Amino acid sequence: TVSVLYCVFRTKTKNLHAHTMSEGKAQKSVVEQLAQDLLIGGFIGAISKTIMAPVERVKLLMQTQESNPDVISGKIKAYTGVGDCFTRVRAEQGAQAFWRGNLVNCLRYAPQQGSALAFNDALNGMFPKYDAKNDFWKSFGVKLFSGGMAGGVANTICYPF
């Protein structure tokens, strides 16, 4: 979802950039483009985490229920499945409980995703360009390698967080 949102956002900004270039305005520097990609990627990463927060919350509750002292003692019945967990959380804690902890998750994820998407464009530009229709495997390999390197750089930068 993040990549799709980013591609749509990136296409819009490239179209806007092409429009401003036709009007004679100056082209962005590499640092400005990297900063823009970082902000856009981080923003879209936070949006995708917020959209998926209910699924993440249910996953976390399902994974940790066996270590809950109330479940172990029998005070609270264990969740029987994903549907039961969704239903009970909404009934017992309200709909807002699905987004509990989401701010911290976004603060952790946005820099990582933003830097991964920003570095992907920068690193992809360092490799030769191949036409995806004529040289599919070469194009695929370059994109795969630059994406992997971008993810590695992003994880290296954001690891302390």
Sequence and secondary structure as in RCSB ss.txt:
>XXXX:A:sequence
TVSVLYCVFRTKTKNLHAHTMSEGKAQKSVVEQLAQDLLIGGFIGAISKTIMAPVERVKLLMQTQESNPDVISGK
IKAYTGVGDCFTRVRAEQGAQAFWRGNLVNCLRYAPQQGSALAFNDALNGMFPKYDAKNDFWKSFGVKLFSGGMA
GGVANTICYPF
>XXXX:A:secstr
 HHHHHHHHHHHHHHHHHHHHHTT     HHHHHHHHHHHHHHHHHHHHHHHHHHHHHHHHHHHGGG HHHHHTS
S    SHHHHHHHHHHHH GGGGGTTHHHHHHHHHHHHHHHHHHHHHHHTTS    TTTSHHHHHHHHHHHHHHH
HHHHHHHHTT 
